[in-house]
């Protein structure tokens, strides 16, 4: 998260070139996953830190299997953190142009890369329309994250103070 993206992109390019993943869709997907993992780890770890372990003991004492305990007790309580991490990872990945410039081949295009190329050549109404949709999408994502955070606080019995 603190390493400049140009350094990460350069390192990925040389590493992927050595193992044969440069200029492949698998390489692009792995690069985006690598960029999003820190956000997922931070949000899920923060959610798990506030998780009450006595709930799993209570479910086990009532005869629930570990799978049922996870599905009915743990997952509903940590789901806001998991979804928040996924949204942060998606937004980070969706905003990434530099890594795609290094890892992708000339015929592999992502939306941010296509927008970058469109802005460099000529600002067209299509690029502006897509940018407007992305801003609206980002506002919806942020609203969803806030809703999930408040829901998580309500489920855990934590009141904002």
N, C-alpha and C positions, 0 to 999 in steps of 0.2 A: 504494500500500500504506500510505502514511503519512497520506493525506488522510482526515479523518473521513467515514464513509459518508453522513452526512446532507448534507454538502457535495457529495459525488459524486452523490447521488440528486437533489438540487435542480438541479445543473448538467445532469444527464442529462434531467430533466424539461423544463427550458427549451429545451435543444438539440433534444430529440425533438419537442417541440411545434412548434418552428420548421420542422422538416423533415418533419413528418407521421408520425413513428414512435411518438408517445405513444399509449398504450392499444392497442398492437398486440402480437401474439406475437413478431414480428420484433424489436421494440424490447426486449422482455424478454430474448430470446435474445442480442441484441447487448450488452445491459447485463451479463448474466452472463458472457459471453465477455470483455468488457473487464475485469471484476473478476478473472478467472482468469488472464489473460495474464501478469501479473508473476510469478506462481508458476511457470508453465511456463517462462518465460525464465530464471529463476534456476536451476531444477533442471537444465534441459537445458544451459545454459551451463556449469554446474559439472561436468556429465558430460563435455562436450566439452573442457573444459580438461585433463582427465586422459587424453584419447584419444591414443594413439600413432599419429602420422601415417605412420610407416614401414610400418605394416600395409597401408595403401592402396597405397603404392609397391610393396610386395611382391606384392600381389594383381595390380596392373597388370603387373608384370614377369613374372608367371606366365600372362598372357594373359586375365585377367578383364576383362570390360567394366565401365564405370562403374556400370551398373545392378546387375550381379552383385556388384561390390565393395560397393556400398551394402547390398544385400539380405543378403549372406552374411558380411560382415566388419563394416561400420560399424553397421548396425541392431542386431545382437545385442549389441554392446558398449554402445550408448547406450540401448537399450530400457529398462533400469531407470530411467534418468533421465527418459525420456519418460513412462513409466507413473507415476512418482512425481509429475511435474508435472501429469499429467492427474488423478491422485487428489487432489492439493492443490487444483486448480482446481475439481474436482467438489465437494469438501467445502466450499470457500469459497462456491461458488454455491448449494449446497444449504442453507447456513446463512443465506442472505441474505433478510431480511424488509424492511428499510428501502427498498432500491432498488425492490422489487416494489410496495411501498405507493405510491411516487411514479410509477412508470412504467406499471403495469398499470391496467386499468379495473376497475370494481367486480365484473364477472362473470368476470374472469380470476383463478384461484386456483392457487397453488403449495402444496405440502405445508407448508413453514414458515409461509406466510401463513395457511393454514387452521388450523394449530396455534396460531398467535398469536391468531387470532380465537376459537378454542375456549377458550383460557386466559383471555382477557379476559371472556368471557361466563360460563363455568362450567367448572370442571375436570372433565372426564368421563373415564371409564375408557378410552375410545377414544384420547384424547390421550395418556394415560399409557402405553398399549400401544404406540402409535407412537413415543413418546419412548424406551421401552425398546428397541424394534427399532433405532432410530437409534443408541443408545449401543452396542449389539452390533455394528452395521454399522461404526461408527467404530473400534471395537477391531479388527475384522477388517481394515479399511483400514490402520491403523497397523502391524499385524503384517505385512501384505503389503508395505508400504513398507520395513520393516526387513529382511524377507527379500530384497527386491530390492536393497537397499543392500549386504547381505552377498554376494549373488550377483555383483553388479557388482565388488566388491573381489576376489572369487575369480577372476573372469574376467580382470581386469586384472593379477592377480598382486600386488595390494597387500594386505599383512597388517595387521590392526588393531594399532596399537601404542599 
